[in-house]
Amino acid sequence: MSKCESCIVKEFNSLKSLTRDELMRVSACKTGKHYKKGQVIFEEGETLNGVYCVRDGVCKLIKLSENGKDQVVKLVVKGGLLGKRSLVSEQKTNLSAVALNDMEMCFIPKREIMNDLSKNPKFTLDVLREMAEDLKGSDDALVDMAQKSVKQRMAETLLYVNDNFGTDKEGYLSIVLSREDYASIVGTATESAIRILSTFKKEGFISTSGKRIKIVDTIKLKRIE
């Protein structure tokens, strides 16, 4: 496990605002953790005693709805920090985190982060900015849910995955999500998500191979109404 002060991952989150001495102290007390695809990192309602920094891999943050179904709230990639809000508010987690592929994480104890929050104003501001961005993302998602069709939301989700996670050497989206995950992200039933993806395939917007999806026509996906 690399040292925090030399880890490029910190450049993607608020840890970049820590001084070298602070990073060295954090590095000395962090714990490396590995998670297999499908493994739960933490569950809704847990008390977190620190934050998780994503070194490699992707996880999904999910919320259990009243009807007992999981709602995918966000995908978190390399450089993401998990648990910031629970840390600052001292509340139990309101989301669960599940690995979408094999992941490497660093766990930083709460006492170290709270110490830095109280002594380093730049770090505190960056953490607050990240939390504000998370809130903005939630607001935008609510507006999209109310104003855009399920087809539009599905198209935007495919484009988002393509833009943020890229493709494999065969051109398929590098992150393989289940049809249930796609349904959860766009806020529809699994059967509806399957029908929409099938329609996209028939119209030549995408192609599929098992669970894998390849975007064939980006322009037409962006124009879906």
C-alpha positions as a Markdown table, in Angstrom:
| # | Residue | x | y | z |
|---|---|---|---|---|
| 1 | Met | 0.0 | 0.0 | 0.0 |
| 2 | Ser | 1.5 | 3.3 | -1.1 |
| 3 | Lys | 2.0 | 6.2 | 1.3 |
| 4 | Cys | -0.6 | 9.0 | 1.3 |
| 5 | Glu | 1.8 | 11.8 | 0.6 |
| 6 | Ser | 3.0 | 10.1 | -2.6 |
| 7 | Cys | -0.4 | 8.6 | -3.7 |
| 8 | Ile | -1.8 | 10.2 | -6.9 |
| 9 | Val | -5.4 | 9.3 | -5.7 |
| 10 | Lys | -5.4 | 12.1 | -3.2 |
| 11 | Glu | -5.4 | 14.6 | -6.1 |
| 12 | Phe | -9.0 | 13.6 | -6.8 |
| 13 | Asn | -10.4 | 14.5 | -3.4 |
| 14 | Ser | -10.1 | 16.8 | -0.4 |
| 15 | Leu | -7.0 | 15.0 | 0.9 |
| 16 | Lys | -5.0 | 17.1 | -1.5 |
| 17 | Ser | -5.5 | 20.0 | 0.9 |
| 18 | Leu | -3.6 | 18.3 | 3.7 |
| 19 | Thr | 0.0 | 19.2 | 4.4 |
| 20 | Arg | 2.8 | 16.7 | 3.8 |
| 21 | Asp | 3.2 | 16.2 | 7.6 |
| 22 | Glu | -0.6 | 15.6 | 7.9 |
| 23 | Leu | -0.6 | 13.1 | 5.0 |
| 24 | Met | 2.3 | 11.3 | 6.6 |
| 25 | Arg | 0.5 | 11.0 | 9.8 |
| 26 | Val | -2.7 | 9.8 | 8.0 |
| 27 | Ser | -0.6 | 7.3 | 6.1 |
| 28 | Ala | 0.8 | 5.8 | 9.2 |
| 29 | Cys | -2.6 | 5.0 | 10.7 |
| 30 | Lys | -4.7 | 4.1 | 7.6 |
| 31 | Thr | -5.6 | 0.5 | 6.8 |
| 32 | Gly | -5.6 | -1.1 | 3.4 |
| 33 | Lys | -8.8 | -3.0 | 2.5 |
| 34 | His | -9.7 | -5.2 | -0.4 |
| 35 | Tyr | -13.3 | -5.9 | -1.5 |
| 36 | Lys | -14.5 | -8.5 | -4.1 |
| 37 | Lys | -17.2 | -7.8 | -6.6 |
| 38 | Gly | -20.6 | -7.7 | -4.9 |
| 39 | Gln | -19.1 | -7.4 | -1.4 |
| 40 | Val | -20.8 | -4.9 | 1.0 |
| 41 | Ile | -18.4 | -2.2 | 2.2 |
| 42 | Phe | -20.8 | -0.7 | 4.7 |
| 43 | Glu | -24.6 | -0.9 | 5.2 |
| 44 | Glu | -27.3 | 1.7 | 5.7 |
| 45 | Gly | -27.6 | 2.4 | 9.4 |
| 46 | Glu | -24.0 | 1.6 | 10.3 |
| 47 | Thr | -21.9 | 3.9 | 12.5 |
| 48 | Leu | -18.7 | 4.7 | 10.6 |
| 49 | Asn | -15.6 | 5.3 | 12.5 |
| 50 | Gly | -13.7 | 6.8 | 9.6 |
| 51 | Val | -13.7 | 7.5 | 5.9 |
| 52 | Tyr | -12.9 | 5.2 | 2.9 |
| 53 | Cys | -10.7 | 6.4 | 0.1 |
| 54 | Val | -11.1 | 4.5 | -3.2 |
| 55 | Arg | -7.7 | 3.6 | -4.6 |
| 56 | Asp | -9.0 | 1.4 | -7.4 |
| 57 | Gly | -12.4 | 0.0 | -8.6 |
| 58 | Val | -16.0 | 1.3 | -8.5 |
| 59 | Cys | -18.7 | 1.0 | -6.0 |
| 60 | Lys | -22.4 | 1.9 | -5.9 |
| 61 | Leu | -24.1 | 3.8 | -3.1 |
| 62 | Ile | -27.7 | 2.5 | -2.6 |
| 63 | Lys | -30.7 | 3.4 | -0.6 |
| 64 | Leu | -33.3 | 0.9 | 0.5 |
| 65 | Ser | -36.7 | 2.3 | -0.5 |
| 66 | Glu | -40.0 | 1.8 | 1.3 |
| 67 | Asn | -41.0 | -0.9 | -1.2 |
| 68 | Gly | -37.9 | -2.9 | -0.3 |
| 69 | Lys | -36.1 | -2.2 | -3.5 |
| 70 | Asp | -32.6 | -0.8 | -3.8 |
| 71 | Gln | -32.2 | 2.6 | -5.4 |
| 72 | Val | -28.8 | 3.3 | -6.8 |
| 73 | Val | -27.9 | 6.9 | -5.7 |
| 74 | Lys | -24.4 | 7.3 | -7.0 |
| 75 | Leu | -21.4 | 5.5 | -8.5 |
| 76 | Val | -18.1 | 6.2 | -6.8 |
| 77 | Val | -14.8 | 5.8 | -8.6 |
| 78 | Lys | -11.1 | 6.0 | -7.9 |
| 79 | Gly | -10.3 | 9.0 | -5.7 |
| 80 | Gly | -13.8 | 9.1 | -4.1 |
| 81 | Leu | -14.1 | 9.5 | -0.4 |
| 82 | Leu | -16.9 | 7.6 | 1.3 |
| 83 | Gly | -18.4 | 8.5 | 4.7 |
| 84 | Lys | -17.7 | 12.2 | 4.8 |
| 85 | Arg | -21.3 | 13.2 | 5.8 |
| 86 | Ser | -21.5 | 10.6 | 8.6 |
| 87 | Leu | -18.2 | 11.8 | 9.9 |
| 88 | Val | -19.1 | 15.4 | 10.1 |
| 89 | Ser | -22.7 | 15.0 | 11.2 |
| 90 | Glu | -21.9 | 12.0 | 13.5 |
| 91 | Gln | -25.1 | 10.3 | 12.2 |
| 92 | Lys | -25.4 | 6.7 | 11.1 |
| 93 | Thr | -25.0 | 6.1 | 7.4 |
| 94 | Asn | -28.1 | 6.7 | 5.3 |
| 95 | Leu | -26.7 | 4.7 | 2.3 |
| 96 | Ser | -25.1 | 1.3 | 1.7 |
| 97 | Ala | -21.9 | 0.8 | -0.4 |
| 98 | Val | -21.4 | -2.2 | -2.5 |
| 99 | Ala | -18.4 | -3.1 | -4.7 |
| 100 | Leu | -19.2 | -3.3 | -8.5 |
| 101 | Asn | -15.9 | -4.9 | -9.2 |
| 102 | Asp | -12.8 | -5.9 | -7.2 |
| 103 | Met | -11.7 | -2.8 | -5.2 |
| 104 | Glu | -8.8 | -1.4 | -3.2 |
| 105 | Met | -9.7 | 1.0 | -0.4 |
| 106 | Cys | -7.9 | 2.8 | 2.3 |
| 107 | Phe | -9.7 | 3.3 | 5.6 |
| 108 | Ile | -8.7 | 6.4 | 7.6 |
| 109 | Pro | -9.8 | 6.5 | 11.3 |
| 110 | Lys | -12.2 | 9.2 | 12.4 |
| 111 | Arg | -9.9 | 10.7 | 15.0 |
| 112 | Glu | -7.3 | 11.5 | 12.3 |
| 113 | Ile | -9.7 | 13.2 | 10.0 |
| 114 | Met | -11.5 | 15.1 | 12.8 |
| 115 | Asn | -8.1 | 16.4 | 14.0 |
| 116 | Asp | -7.3 | 17.7 | 10.5 |
| 117 | Leu | -10.8 | 19.2 | 10.1 |
| 118 | Ser | -10.2 | 21.2 | 13.3 |
| 119 | Lys | -6.7 | 22.4 | 12.4 |
| 120 | Asn | -6.6 | 22.8 | 8.6 |
| 121 | Pro | -9.2 | 25.4 | 7.2 |
| 122 | Lys | -8.3 | 24.6 | 3.6 |
| 123 | Phe | -9.0 | 20.9 | 4.1 |
| 124 | Thr | -12.3 | 21.7 | 6.0 |
| 125 | Leu | -13.4 | 23.9 | 3.1 |
| 126 | Asp | -12.6 | 21.3 | 0.5 |
| 127 | Val | -14.6 | 18.6 | 2.4 |
| 128 | Leu | -17.6 | 21.1 | 2.6 |
| 129 | Arg | -17.3 | 21.7 | -1.1 |
| 130 | Glu | -17.4 | 18.0 | -1.9 |
| 131 | Met | -20.5 | 17.6 | 0.3 |
| 132 | Ala | -22.1 | 20.6 | -1.5 |
| 133 | Glu | -21.4 | 18.9 | -4.9 |
| 134 | Asp | -23.0 | 15.7 | -3.6 |
| 135 | Leu | -26.1 | 17.7 | -2.6 |
| 136 | Lys | -26.2 | 19.5 | -6.0 |
| 137 | Gly | -26.0 | 16.1 | -7.7 |
| 138 | Ser | -29.0 | 14.9 | -5.6 |
| 139 | Asp | -31.0 | 18.0 | -6.5 |
| 140 | Asp | -30.2 | 17.5 | -10.2 |
| 141 | Ala | -31.3 | 13.9 | -10.0 |
| 142 | Leu | -34.6 | 14.8 | -8.4 |
| 143 | Val | -35.3 | 17.4 | -11.2 |
| 144 | Asp | -34.4 | 14.9 | -13.9 |
| 145 | Met | -36.7 | 12.3 | -12.3 |
| 146 | Ala | -39.6 | 14.8 | -12.4 |
| 147 | Gln | -38.9 | 16.4 | -15.8 |
| 148 | Lys | -37.4 | 13.8 | -18.1 |
| 149 | Ser | -38.8 | 10.6 | -19.5 |
| 150 | Val | -37.5 | 7.2 | -18.5 |
| 151 | Lys | -36.0 | 6.8 | -22.0 |
| 152 | Gln | -34.1 | 10.1 | -21.6 |
| 153 | Arg | -32.8 | 9.1 | -18.2 |
| 154 | Met | -31.7 | 5.7 | -19.5 |
| 155 | Ala | -29.8 | 7.3 | -22.4 |
| 156 | Glu | -28.2 | 9.8 | -20.1 |
| 157 | Thr | -27.1 | 7.0 | -17.7 |
| 158 | Leu | -25.5 | 5.1 | -20.6 |
| 159 | Leu | -23.7 | 8.2 | -21.7 |
| 160 | Tyr | -22.6 | 9.0 | -18.1 |
| 161 | Val | -21.1 | 5.5 | -17.7 |
| 162 | Asn | -19.4 | 5.8 | -21.0 |
| 163 | Asp | -17.9 | 9.3 | -20.3 |
| 164 | Asn | -16.8 | 8.5 | -16.7 |
| 165 | Phe | -15.7 | 4.9 | -16.9 |
| 166 | Gly | -14.7 | 4.4 | -20.5 |
| 167 | Thr | -14.8 | 1.2 | -22.6 |
| 168 | Asp | -12.8 | -2.0 | -22.8 |
| 169 | Lys | -10.7 | -3.0 | -25.8 |
| 170 | Glu | -13.8 | -4.3 | -27.6 |
| 171 | Gly | -15.7 | -1.0 | -27.1 |
| 172 | Tyr | -18.1 | -2.2 | -24.4 |
| 173 | Leu | -18.7 | -0.1 | -21.3 |
| 174 | Ser | -16.0 | -1.0 | -18.9 |
| 175 | Ile | -18.4 | -1.0 | -15.9 |
| 176 | Val | -20.9 | -3.9 | -16.3 |
| 177 | Leu | -24.1 | -3.1 | -14.5 |
| 178 | Ser | -27.1 | -5.4 | -14.2 |
| 179 | Arg | -30.4 | -4.5 | -15.7 |
| 180 | Glu | -31.7 | -4.2 | -12.1 |
| 181 | Asp | -28.9 | -1.6 | -11.5 |
| 182 | Tyr | -29.9 | 0.4 | -14.6 |
| 183 | Ala | -33.5 | 0.3 | -13.6 |
| 184 | Ser | -32.6 | 1.5 | -10.1 |
| 185 | Ile | -30.5 | 4.4 | -11.4 |
| 186 | Val | -33.2 | 5.7 | -13.7 |
| 187 | Gly | -36.1 | 5.0 | -11.3 |
| 188 | Thr | -38.1 | 2.4 | -13.2 |
| 189 | Ala | -39.1 | -1.2 | -13.0 |
| 190 | Thr | -36.5 | -3.8 | -14.2 |
| 191 | Glu | -38.9 | -5.0 | -16.9 |
| 192 | Ser | -39.2 | -1.4 | -18.2 |
| 193 | Ala | -35.4 | -1.0 | -18.2 |
| 194 | Ile | -35.1 | -4.2 | -20.2 |
| 195 | Arg | -37.7 | -3.1 | -22.8 |
| 196 | Ile | -36.0 | 0.3 | -23.2 |
| 197 | Leu | -32.5 | -1.2 | -23.7 |
| 198 | Ser | -34.0 | -3.7 | -26.2 |
| 199 | Thr | -35.6 | -0.7 | -28.1 |
| 200 | Phe | -32.3 | 1.1 | -28.1 |
| 201 | Lys | -30.7 | -2.0 | -29.5 |
| 202 | Lys | -33.3 | -2.4 | -32.2 |
| 203 | Glu | -32.9 | 1.2 | -33.2 |
| 204 | Gly | -29.2 | 0.8 | -33.5 |
| 205 | Phe | -28.2 | 3.1 | -30.6 |
| 206 | Ile | -26.5 | 0.3 | -28.7 |
| 207 | Ser | -25.4 | -3.3 | -29.1 |
| 208 | Thr | -25.1 | -5.9 | -26.4 |
| 209 | Ser | -23.3 | -9.1 | -25.5 |
| 210 | Gly | -24.8 | -10.7 | -22.4 |
| 211 | Lys | -24.8 | -8.0 | -19.8 |
| 212 | Arg | -22.3 | -5.9 | -21.6 |
| 213 | Ile | -23.4 | -2.8 | -23.5 |
| 214 | Lys | -21.7 | -0.9 | -26.3 |
| 215 | Ile | -22.8 | 2.5 | -27.4 |
| 216 | Val | -23.1 | 2.6 | -31.2 |
| 217 | Asp | -24.7 | 6.0 | -31.8 |
| 218 | Thr | -23.9 | 8.7 | -29.2 |
| 219 | Ile | -25.6 | 11.5 | -31.1 |
| 220 | Lys | -28.9 | 9.7 | -31.3 |
| 221 | Leu | -28.8 | 8.8 | -27.6 |
| 222 | Lys | -28.3 | 12.5 | -26.8 |
| 223 | Arg | -31.4 | 13.4 | -28.9 |
| 224 | Ile | -33.8 | 11.0 | -27.3 |
| 225 | Glu | -37.0 | 12.7 | -26.1 |
